[in-house]
Amino acid sequence: MNGRRTAPFAQAGFSITELLVAVAVSMILLGGVIQLLVSNKQAYRIQEGTSVLNENARFALQRIQEDVRMGGNWAGAAADAARVHTDIPALSDACTKRLASALDLSIELVGIEGIEGDATGSPLSDCIFDQNYVLNSDIIVVRFATTEAVSTTNPGSGGEWVGDTNNQNDLFLRSAVGYNAVVAKGSNIGTAAGGNPALSDTSDPAGIATYRYRTHAYYVRPCQTLSGTKCNATVDATPTLVRLTLDGTTPVHEDLVAGVEQMQALYGVDLDDDGNAERYLPAASVTNWNLVVSARVNLVIRGLERDVSYTSPASVSMLDNFTHTVPSTSRDFRRKQYTTVVQLRNLSRG
């Protein structure tokens, strides 16, 4: 043996420089992956927001279409022979009286009425507070009888009938096909049926039936959630399509679709009695609502989530040459406008 000791094996590894380079490359790759994930998530949110926007528009227009199509359905009675019973003008609530009969409080029934948007406050102040109204937005009011008759005598076995205790303050339309019709509270339908106060001077013609009576008014509110009874922009500023209806004789505001920012409407007027609209007019220009055969409804709807990568145009052109100014505080919401034309099916004018 030569007496020399064998040195241990040399240990190999990364130098500090190599380690730093590897960490830097990993961070770059990781940053790219994170950026890709963020971009994909953002794209998904935009796509989802667009889908929600379209779905909200579909639902809003569908509800309006369903009611407008029914407007003026007096169960076969002529439009110019449909009236309200004397108990309607005697109601104490001003809003209920205007919704149940006509906006001008006349006793003649009107199947559809429009209210021109106002730039200073609610044009239907008996029903809608100024704070709960989006300035310049139109209001659409429709009235009709439902399609299923209600018995005026007790059918027994729990069947619904007008004289039921729970129906005394509800509104019903009693119609004589081809003749006329009257709207009255359930407590007075018996008088309408027996005493014929508006159906006939002497006796009931054949073909009389009684139906529930509906009134719906569509308007745009500047919030989804009320603070008490009024909107407070510091609490909630999500514009919402609302349907005002009557629960018996009590006005009830039903939230329908959040994100509806503005509504405009024009009304097709049949000037030559051929069933087609010759002109589309704003509500303020319609002089005889029984000549209206269609409605053109235009909505601007915004998304429900802000998109910081997007800036909305400052204004949107709508029907009747109206320009909707987008609030500067909400221009990072995506928005679209939708338009539909609805034909009224109940065109009999007697």
C-alpha positions as CSV (number, residue, x, y, z in Angstrom):
1,M,0.0,0.0,0.0
2,N,1.2,3.4,-0.8
3,G,-0.4,4.9,2.3
4,R,-2.4,7.6,0.5
5,R,-6.0,8.1,1.6
6,T,-8.8,8.2,-1.1
7,A,-10.6,11.6,-1.1
8,P,-14.4,11.4,-0.7
9,F,-16.5,11.8,-3.8
10,A,-17.0,15.5,-4.8
11,Q,-20.6,16.8,-4.2
12,A,-22.3,18.5,-7.1
13,G,-25.3,21.0,-6.8
14,F,-26.9,24.3,-8.0
15,S,-25.0,27.5,-7.5
16,I,-26.7,30.5,-6.1
17,T,-26.8,32.0,-9.6
18,E,-28.4,29.0,-11.1
19,L,-31.0,28.9,-8.3
20,L,-31.9,32.5,-8.8
21,V,-32.3,32.0,-12.6
22,A,-34.5,28.9,-12.0
23,V,-36.7,30.9,-9.5
24,A,-37.0,33.8,-11.9
25,V,-38.0,31.6,-14.8
26,S,-40.5,29.8,-12.6
27,M,-42.0,33.1,-11.5
28,I,-42.3,34.2,-15.1
29,L,-44.1,31.0,-16.1
30,L,-46.3,31.1,-13.0
31,G,-47.1,34.8,-13.8
32,G,-48.2,33.7,-17.3
33,V,-50.4,30.9,-15.9
34,I,-52.0,33.3,-13.4
35,Q,-52.6,35.9,-16.1
36,L,-54.1,33.2,-18.3
37,L,-56.4,32.1,-15.5
38,V,-57.4,35.7,-14.7
39,S,-58.1,36.4,-18.4
40,N,-60.2,33.2,-18.7
41,K,-62.1,34.1,-15.6
42,Q,-62.7,37.6,-16.9
43,A,-63.9,36.2,-20.2
44,Y,-66.2,33.8,-18.4
45,R,-67.6,36.6,-16.2
46,I,-68.3,38.7,-19.3
47,Q,-69.9,35.8,-21.1
48,E,-72.0,35.0,-18.1
49,G,-72.9,38.6,-17.6
50,T,-74.1,38.8,-21.3
51,S,-76.1,35.6,-20.8
52,V,-77.8,37.0,-17.7
53,L,-78.4,40.3,-19.5
54,N,-80.1,38.5,-22.4
55,E,-82.1,36.3,-20.0
56,N,-83.3,39.3,-18.0
57,A,-84.3,41.1,-21.2
58,R,-86.2,38.0,-22.4
59,F,-88.1,37.7,-19.1
60,A,-88.9,41.4,-19.0
61,L,-90.2,41.6,-22.5
62,Q,-92.1,38.3,-22.1
63,R,-94.0,39.7,-19.0
64,I,-94.8,42.9,-20.8
65,Q,-95.9,41.1,-24.0
66,E,-98.2,38.7,-22.1
67,D,-100.1,41.5,-20.4
68,V,-100.2,43.8,-23.4
69,R,-101.7,41.1,-25.5
70,M,-104.5,40.6,-23.0
71,G,-105.2,44.4,-22.8
72,G,-108.8,45.2,-23.5
73,N,-110.1,41.6,-23.0
74,W,-113.6,42.2,-21.7
75,A,-114.7,38.6,-22.2
76,G,-116.5,39.3,-25.5
77,A,-118.0,42.7,-24.6
78,A,-117.4,45.7,-26.8
79,A,-114.6,48.0,-25.6
80,D,-116.8,51.1,-25.8
81,A,-119.5,49.4,-23.7
82,A,-117.3,48.4,-20.8
83,R,-117.7,50.4,-17.6
84,V,-116.9,50.4,-13.9
85,H,-119.5,50.1,-11.2
86,T,-120.2,53.1,-9.0
87,D,-118.2,51.5,-6.2
88,I,-115.0,52.0,-8.1
89,P,-115.0,55.8,-8.2
90,A,-116.1,55.7,-4.5
91,L,-112.9,53.9,-3.4
92,S,-110.8,56.0,-1.0
93,D,-107.4,55.2,-2.5
94,A,-106.6,57.5,-5.5
95,C,-104.1,55.1,-7.0
96,T,-106.6,52.2,-6.9
97,K,-109.3,54.3,-8.6
98,R,-106.9,55.3,-11.4
99,L,-105.6,51.8,-12.0
100,A,-109.0,50.1,-11.8
101,S,-110.9,52.4,-14.2
102,A,-109.0,54.9,-16.3
103,L,-106.1,57.3,-15.6
104,D,-108.5,60.3,-16.0
105,L,-110.9,58.6,-13.5
106,S,-113.6,58.2,-16.2
107,I,-115.9,55.2,-15.8
108,E,-115.2,53.8,-19.3
109,L,-112.7,51.0,-19.2
110,V,-109.5,51.4,-21.2
111,G,-107.5,48.3,-22.1
112,I,-104.1,50.0,-22.5
113,E,-102.9,53.4,-21.6
114,G,-99.5,54.9,-21.7
115,I,-98.0,57.7,-19.6
116,E,-95.2,59.8,-21.2
117,G,-92.0,60.0,-19.2
118,D,-91.4,63.1,-17.1
119,A,-88.1,64.9,-16.6
120,T,-89.0,66.3,-13.1
121,G,-90.8,63.6,-11.2
122,S,-93.3,60.8,-11.2
123,P,-96.2,61.4,-13.7
124,L,-98.3,58.9,-11.8
125,S,-97.7,60.5,-8.4
126,D,-100.9,58.9,-6.9
127,C,-99.1,55.6,-7.2
128,I,-95.4,56.1,-7.5
129,F,-93.2,58.3,-5.3
130,D,-90.8,60.7,-7.1
131,Q,-87.9,58.9,-5.4
132,N,-89.1,55.6,-6.9
133,Y,-89.3,56.7,-10.5
134,V,-86.6,56.9,-13.1
135,L,-86.9,60.2,-14.8
136,N,-88.0,60.3,-18.4
137,S,-89.1,56.6,-18.4
138,D,-92.5,55.8,-19.8
139,I,-95.2,53.9,-17.9
140,I,-97.5,51.3,-19.5
141,V,-100.9,50.4,-18.0
142,V,-102.9,47.4,-19.1
143,R,-106.3,46.2,-18.0
144,F,-108.1,42.9,-18.8
145,A,-110.3,40.1,-17.6
146,T,-108.8,36.7,-17.0
147,T,-109.9,33.9,-19.2
148,E,-111.4,31.6,-16.6
149,A,-114.9,32.3,-15.3
150,V,-115.7,32.5,-11.6
151,S,-119.0,31.3,-10.2
152,T,-121.4,33.9,-8.8
153,T,-123.1,31.2,-6.7
154,N,-121.6,28.9,-4.1
155,P,-120.5,25.7,-5.9
156,G,-119.7,24.0,-2.6
157,S,-116.8,21.6,-1.9
158,G,-114.4,24.5,-1.6
159,G,-114.9,25.8,-5.1
160,E,-114.1,29.5,-5.7
161,W,-117.0,31.9,-6.1
162,V,-117.4,35.6,-6.1
163,G,-119.4,35.7,-2.8
164,D,-116.6,34.1,-0.8
165,T,-115.6,36.1,2.2
166,N,-112.0,36.4,0.9
167,N,-113.3,37.9,-2.4
168,Q,-115.4,40.7,-1.2
169,N,-112.7,43.4,-1.9
170,D,-111.4,41.7,-5.1
171,L,-112.3,43.2,-8.5
172,F,-114.3,41.2,-11.0
173,L,-115.6,41.9,-14.5
174,R,-119.1,40.7,-15.4
175,S,-119.5,40.5,-19.1
176,A,-122.4,39.9,-21.5
177,V,-120.9,38.6,-24.8
178,G,-121.5,41.0,-27.6
179,Y,-123.2,43.5,-25.3
180,N,-121.4,45.2,-22.4
181,A,-119.5,44.6,-19.2
182,V,-119.1,46.1,-15.7
183,V,-116.2,45.9,-13.2
184,A,-117.2,45.8,-9.5
185,K,-116.0,44.6,-6.2
186,G,-116.9,41.1,-5.2
187,S,-119.3,42.5,-2.6
188,N,-121.3,44.2,-5.3
189,I,-121.2,41.5,-8.1
190,G,-124.4,40.0,-6.7
191,T,-126.1,43.4,-7.3
192,A,-124.6,43.6,-10.7
193,A,-125.9,40.1,-11.5
194,G,-129.4,40.5,-10.1
195,G,-130.1,44.2,-10.5
196,N,-128.3,44.7,-13.9
197,P,-127.0,48.2,-13.0
198,A,-124.8,48.3,-16.1
199,L,-125.4,45.1,-18.0
200,S,-128.9,45.7,-19.1
201,D,-131.9,47.9,-18.4
202,T,-134.3,45.1,-18.1
203,S,-132.9,41.6,-18.2
204,D,-129.7,39.7,-18.6
205,P,-129.0,38.6,-22.2
206,A,-127.6,35.1,-22.7
207,G,-123.9,34.6,-22.5
208,I,-123.1,36.4,-19.2
209,A,-120.2,35.3,-17.1
210,T,-117.9,36.8,-14.4
211,Y,-114.1,36.9,-14.5
212,R,-111.3,38.2,-12.3
213,Y,-110.2,41.7,-13.3
214,R,-106.5,42.6,-13.6
215,T,-104.7,45.9,-13.8
216,H,-100.9,46.1,-14.3
217,A,-98.7,49.2,-14.6
218,Y,-95.1,48.8,-15.7
219,Y,-92.5,51.3,-14.7
220,V,-88.8,51.6,-14.0
221,R,-87.6,52.3,-10.4
222,P,-84.0,53.5,-9.6
223,C,-83.4,50.8,-7.0
224,Q,-84.1,47.1,-6.4
225,T,-84.3,47.3,-2.6
226,L,-86.3,50.0,-0.9
227,S,-85.2,51.7,2.2
228,G,-88.6,51.7,3.9
229,T,-91.0,52.8,1.1
230,K,-88.6,54.8,-1.0
231,C,-85.3,54.4,-2.9
232,N,-82.1,55.5,-1.4
233,A,-79.2,55.7,-3.9
234,T,-76.6,55.3,-1.1
235,V,-78.1,52.0,-0.1
236,D,-79.0,50.5,-3.5
237,A,-78.8,52.0,-7.0
238,T,-79.8,49.0,-9.2
239,P,-82.5,50.1,-11.6
240,T,-85.4,47.7,-11.7
241,L,-88.5,47.0,-13.8
242,V,-91.5,47.0,-11.5
243,R,-95.1,45.9,-12.1
244,L,-97.7,47.7,-10.1
245,T,-100.8,45.6,-9.6
246,L,-103.9,45.4,-7.4
247,D,-104.2,42.9,-4.6
248,G,-107.9,43.3,-4.1
249,T,-108.1,47.1,-3.9
250,T,-104.6,47.5,-2.5
251,P,-101.8,48.7,-4.9
252,V,-98.8,46.3,-4.8
253,H,-95.4,46.9,-6.4
254,E,-93.7,43.7,-7.7
255,D,-90.0,43.7,-8.5
256,L,-89.6,41.9,-11.9
257,V,-86.2,42.4,-13.4
258,A,-83.1,44.1,-12.0
259,G,-80.9,46.1,-14.3
260,V,-83.7,47.6,-16.5
261,E,-82.4,51.2,-16.7
262,Q,-84.9,52.9,-19.1
263,M,-88.2,52.2,-20.9
264,Q,-89.7,54.0,-23.8
265,A,-92.9,53.1,-25.7
266,L,-94.9,54.0,-28.8
267,Y,-98.4,53.0,-29.6
268,G,-99.7,51.8,-32.9
269,V,-103.0,53.6,-33.8
270,D,-105.5,52.1,-36.3
271,L,-106.9,55.1,-38.2
272,D,-108.9,53.3,-40.8
273,D,-110.4,50.4,-38.8
274,D,-108.5,47.7,-40.7
275,G,-106.8,46.2,-37.7
276,N,-103.4,47.5,-38.6
277,A,-101.4,50.4,-37.1
278,E,-101.0,53.3,-39.5
279,R,-98.9,55.4,-37.1
280,Y,-96.9,54.9,-34.0
281,L,-97.4,57.7,-31.5
282,P,-96.0,58.6,-28.1
283,A,-98.5,58.4,-25.2
284,A,-99.1,62.2,-25.1
285,S,-100.2,62.1,-28.8
286,V,-102.8,59.3,-28.4
287,T,-106.3,60.8,-28.2
288,N,-108.4,57.6,-28.3
289,W,-106.8,54.6,-26.6
290,N,-109.5,52.2,-28.0
291,L,-107.8,52.8,-31.4
292,V,-104.5,51.4,-30.2
293,V,-103.8,48.0,-31.8
294,S,-100.2,47.5,-30.9
295,A,-97.3,48.7,-28.7
296,R,-93.6,49.1,-29.4
297,V,-91.6,48.8,-26.3
298,N,-87.9,49.7,-26.0
299,L,-85.8,48.8,-22.9
300,V,-82.2,49.6,-22.0
301,I,-80.9,46.9,-19.6
302,R,-77.5,46.9,-17.9
303,G,-75.5,44.0,-16.4
304,L,-75.5,43.4,-12.7
305,E,-71.7,43.4,-12.2
306,R,-69.2,46.1,-12.9
307,D,-66.5,45.4,-15.6
308,V,-63.5,47.7,-14.9
309,S,-62.1,46.8,-18.4
310,Y,-65.2,48.3,-20.1
311,T,-66.5,51.8,-20.6
312,S,-70.1,52.3,-21.8
313,P,-71.0,55.0,-24.3
314,A,-72.2,58.1,-22.7
315,S,-75.7,57.9,-24.3
316,V,-78.1,55.5,-26.0
317,S,-80.6,56.5,-28.7
318,M,-84.0,55.0,-28.1
319,L,-87.6,55.2,-29.5
320,D,-89.3,58.5,-30.1
321,N,-85.9,60.2,-30.6
322,F,-85.2,60.0,-26.9
323,T,-81.6,60.0,-25.8
324,H,-80.9,58.0,-22.6
325,T,-77.9,59.5,-20.8
326,V,-75.8,56.9,-19.1
327,P,-75.0,57.9,-15.5
328,S,-71.3,58.6,-15.2
329,T,-71.1,56.5,-12.0
330,S,-72.3,53.4,-13.8
331,R,-70.5,53.5,-17.2
332,D,-68.5,50.4,-16.2
333,F,-71.6,48.3,-16.5
334,R,-72.2,46.6,-19.9
335,R,-75.7,47.4,-21.3
336,K,-77.8,46.6,-24.3
337,Q,-81.1,47.8,-25.6
338,Y,-84.0,45.6,-26.7
339,T,-87.2,46.4,-28.7
340,T,-90.4,44.4,-29.3
341,V,-93.7,45.1,-31.0
342,V,-96.8,43.6,-29.3
343,Q,-100.1,43.2,-31.0
344,L,-103.3,43.6,-28.9
345,R,-105.6,40.7,-29.5
346,N,-108.8,42.2,-28.3
347,L,-109.7,44.7,-30.9
348,S,-113.5,44.7,-30.8
349,R,-114.8,48.2,-30.5
350,G,-118.5,47.6,-31.0
